[in-house]
Amino acid sequence: MFGATGYTGARTAEAMVRRGVRPVLAGRDPGRLAALAQRLGGLETALADVTDRASVAALVGRGDVLVSTVGPFTELGAPAVAAAADAGAVYLDSTGEPPFIHTVYERWGPVAERSGAALLTAFGNDYVPGVLAGALALRAAGEGADRVDVGYFITGLGTGQPFSRGTLRSLAGIATQPLYAWRDGALRAEPAGTRMRTFDVAGRPADGLNQGLFAAQEAFLVSVENRY
Ligand SMILES: NC(=O)c1ccc[n+]([C@@H]2O[C@H](COP(=O)([O-])OP(=O)(O)OC[C@H]3O[C@@H](n4cnc5c(N)ncnc54)[C@H](OP(=O)(O)O)[C@@H]3O)[C@@H](O)[C@H]2O)c1
């Protein structure tokens, strides 16, 4: 569990332990790693810093599972996915950054095909629930369906912080970067905000742009309950 000392990493490690998994907690701060390891029942720890790629590579071997929440991913994510792809490991990350996701597919996908690694990028709140909900909606709709729109909305503003510190940093990094979309049989880059959909959120219309997280900001006025 690389990034274990961060907000998302610590919660992911806690969730693993609740399910009976005993992850190795990896990060760059031995003191905070040790404290977390003790709190979670005496887990193993490993030191790794993305500025020292060998230390990240040393975390994984063939068949290991590497979960990374070290972000912003466009800035800090490459060493972890590279280590997993090279080693033939299973890799999951919490990114929501389109340029990084694009790099995982284009740069590291072919490496993973050769090594036998499995790369599951963007395995967080965006985009797993939307993909699953979309798949279930299409299955329920049957043959007649020709499109499914998935919108992400943050509700209940005022009852908690809508984004973690790391997510805010990641958002700042991708604000001017292109998105990628499958259009007319090809993967194409397109600017955020070029497409718009209106969703029904708890009976009220809410606009979303073609950039998941910014679409959520559009919906700040829609306050239902805090689900984030
Ligand atoms: N897709 C989603 O739904 C979703 C949800 C939540 C978060 N995220 C993403 O997940 C990422 C983490 O968010 P967060 O809120 O957990 O951020 P955070 O609390 O700032 O955690 C970032 C982690 O990266 C580590 N790190 C930073 N520089 C490093 C380096 N040079 N070497 C090794 N580790 C380093 C930090 O270690 P230290 O503790 O030592 O500083 C920390 O553990 C962000 O990119 C965020 O956008 C996505």
The ligand as an ORCA input file, in Angstrom:
! r2SCAN-3c Opt
* xyz 0 1
  N     -10.314      8.966     -7.800
  C     -10.797      9.347     -6.647
  O     -11.970      9.289     -6.391
  C      -9.845      9.880     -5.613
  C     -10.247     10.023     -4.288
  C      -9.324     10.483     -3.352
  C      -8.029     10.789     -3.766
  N      -7.691     10.646     -5.066
  C      -6.311     10.941     -5.529
  O      -5.391     10.192     -4.757
  C      -4.193     10.957     -4.584
  C      -3.904     11.068     -3.098
  O      -4.852     11.913     -2.481
  P      -4.764     12.185     -0.920
  O      -5.846     13.123     -0.570
  O      -4.663     10.882     -0.208
  O      -3.378     12.988     -0.833
  P      -2.360     13.089      0.364
  O      -3.034     12.920      1.677
  O      -1.579     14.341      0.116
  O      -1.412     11.809      0.142
  C      -0.420     11.778     -0.840
  C       0.538     10.648     -0.519
  O       1.613     10.706     -1.452
  C       2.817     10.587     -0.707
  N       3.952     11.193     -1.381
  C       4.110     12.472     -1.781
  N       5.330     12.632     -2.327
  C       5.941     11.425     -2.255
  C       7.231     10.958     -2.627
  N       8.134     11.765     -3.188
  N       7.523      9.655     -2.426
  C       6.614      8.812     -1.842
  N       5.395      9.217     -1.444
  C       5.060     10.504     -1.647
  C       2.533     11.293      0.582
  O       3.518     10.930      1.546
  P       3.732     11.811      2.887
  O       2.624     11.376      3.805
  O       5.081     11.385      3.339
  O       3.638     13.254      2.497
  C       1.150     10.763      0.887
  O       1.217      9.482      1.461
  C      -4.436     12.304     -5.278
  O      -3.872     12.269     -6.573
  C      -5.950     12.392     -5.359
  O      -6.397     13.166     -6.446
  C      -8.567     10.201     -5.993
*
